[in-house]
Amino acid sequence: RDSVDRFREEMKLRGIKAGVFYGGNSDPASFARDMCIATYGIASKGIDFVPPFTLLVLAGPRSDVRQAMGRVLQPQAPCMPMILDVVDDVEPMVKQAERRRSQYNAARFFVRNDV
């Protein structure tokens, strides 16, 4: 949660209005923001955000991200969705990233490693 709040403050300094979602603080007004920042626990729940998200940044050590992927795979999305998966170059994180890659492949995502 602290990371979510710090990220929101960084976006605010850059003039980007960001709403936050985490347990106990899911502000409905956040839907009308430029960006929504959430913990994995909230992003993985079966919530249909309106308007649908088109970009998901995964920056945490998770192996199973199928539910979170669903946040950007809504059929009414206005453009092609994208997932940016941040991977630390540390052995446990690399292994988890490999598991996520298999989920992306199963969902028939186009995967690039050069970003």
Steps between C-alpha positions, in 0.01 A plus 500: 500500500784739574634445148158583354484825697858596410434431132187716511699786653763469225230517234345803670835682478491433126147635458337157458181438697523151643239319704596223739345165578597279790318323780301753700562786256322447170381846408230484225608847386831340400333359189495849349876546534777487240645196672396247762762350727415183688652229710507155344230389743253751355613466137448124518138522617211463257432871466403645163647846495321756284651618281705182455873514558723476196836483678598278790842535663599203710781595735484239771609143563200294391491174307131481417370817336202365305240698697698822473540445125122500476493866605633602156334228293149641510328490161392866513859628529552798265841379377733202509584427864858474619665342801842619611661238719789638704749225584786538745816317400500286814458123473167457687348790304624360169335164577170671580525699177543174307176370652322824403636469147333160466170665601550773239573236237191301601292819458662546155661829589769643278807509726802724455815487710670812372301766679 
